[in-house]
Amino acid sequence: MPRSLTARETAVLAHVVVNPVAWWTHACSRDGSDGHHAINAEAALAAKIAKQASKYDAAVAADGTDYQTRAERDAAELAAEQAQWD
């Protein structure tokens, strides 16, 4: 079982993926035992956080209390698309 993500890791991942825990679980499951390419989950996590942290911080600073995670943005976009057909 993979370690738990920190609050910061979860927040930054939630900016770019719909489900941070599912992403982390998947990354940790890629150990090569299924014949697919093995990855170092901790290195993948560190790289993703390093790449996305400044974008997350900027979005939170810009949007304040209106900040939305990726899942929230996707849901709002879907609702807007559906509303135009209702």
C-alpha positions in Angstrom: 0.0 0.0 0.0 1.4 3.4 -1.0 2.2 6.0 1.6 -0.3 8.8 2.1 0.2 12.0 0.2 0.9 15.1 2.1 -1.7 17.9 2.1 0.6 19.9 -0.2 1.1 17.0 -2.6 -2.7 16.4 -2.7 -3.4 20.1 -3.3 -0.9 20.4 -6.1 -1.9 17.1 -7.8 -5.6 18.1 -7.5 -4.8 21.2 -9.6 -3.8 19.0 -12.6 -5.5 15.5 -12.1 -9.1 14.7 -11.3 -8.3 12.3 -8.5 -4.9 12.7 -6.7 -5.2 9.5 -4.7 -6.0 7.4 -7.8 -3.1 9.0 -9.6 -0.7 8.1 -6.7 -2.1 4.6 -6.4 -1.6 4.0 -10.1 1.9 5.4 -10.0 2.8 3.2 -7.1 1.4 0.1 -8.8 3.7 0.5 -11.8 6.4 -1.8 -10.4 6.9 -3.8 -13.6 5.2 -6.9 -12.3 2.5 -6.7 -15.0 5.0 -6.6 -17.8 4.7 -2.9 -18.3 7.5 -0.3 -17.7 8.3 0.1 -14.1 8.5 3.6 -12.7 9.9 5.2 -9.5 6.6 6.5 -8.0 8.4 8.9 -5.6 10.5 10.3 -8.4 7.4 10.7 -10.6 5.5 12.4 -7.8 8.5 14.7 -7.0 8.7 15.7 -10.7 5.0 16.4 -11.0 5.0 18.5 -7.9 8.1 20.4 -9.0 6.5 21.1 -12.4 3.0 22.1 -11.2 3.5 23.7 -7.8 4.1 27.2 -9.1 1.1 27.0 -11.4 -1.0 25.8 -8.5 0.3 28.6 -6.2 -0.4 31.2 -9.0 -3.9 29.9 -9.5 -4.7 30.0 -5.8 -3.3 33.5 -5.5 -5.3 34.7 -8.5 -8.6 33.0 -7.7 -8.6 33.1 -3.9 -11.7 31.6 -2.5 -13.0 31.0 -6.0 -10.1 28.5 -6.7 -11.3 25.2 -8.2 -9.5 21.9 -8.4 -9.3 20.1 -11.8 -12.3 17.9 -10.8 -14.3 21.1 -9.9 -13.3 22.8 -13.2 -14.2 19.7 -15.2 -17.5 19.4 -13.5 -18.3 23.1 -14.1 -17.3 22.8 -17.7 -19.5 19.8 -18.2 -22.5 21.5 -16.4 -22.1 24.5 -18.7 -22.0 22.3 -21.8 -25.1 20.4 -20.6 -26.9 23.7 -19.8 -26.6 24.9 -23.3 -28.5 21.8 -24.5 -31.2 22.0 -21.9 
